[in-house]
């Protein structure tokens, strides 16, 4: 009988130990489940505040006289989404092939619901000839031009003078979008 009590005490002790191990193990598993759970959200955000459509416009000009101009009406649409957007048209380095002399300027007209905005771009190109331009800062050319949200039809006029020689000139004109965040 004593032997049986000792055996029961040993079984009870082992059972108690097994219950304690099971409870500690369950607690450890629940802690592991809490610390191991996570969400990994990968977001690539590309929300345009403004866009030009089409984004590339080729304007072929056949210059066969010293002076002239070409008007291209509604060659693109500029869409402005949200407040605080300004635009600036910029000329990049021209690619000149041949022996050419030329002065060129441009006028860009943005026609929207609230009327039209004209951006004068004097002296966008001067090859082998000097060009004199006003020393004023021109919004949309030298500085950003704020625009209200909406859709604008884009027209461009290219005027040239002092053209001579023979060759080809490629002049890229880009548009920069400047987003000014407003503080609350």
Secondary structure, 3 states (H helix, E strand, C coil): CHHHHHHHHHHHHHHHHHHHHHHHHHHHHHHHHHHHCCCCCCCCCCCCCEEEECCCCCCCCCCCCCCEEEEEEEEEEEEECCCCEEEEEEECCCEEEEEEEEEEEEEEEEEECCEEEEEEEEEEEEECCCCCCCCCCCECCCECEEECCEEEEEEEEEEEEEEEEEEEEECCEEEEEEECCCCC
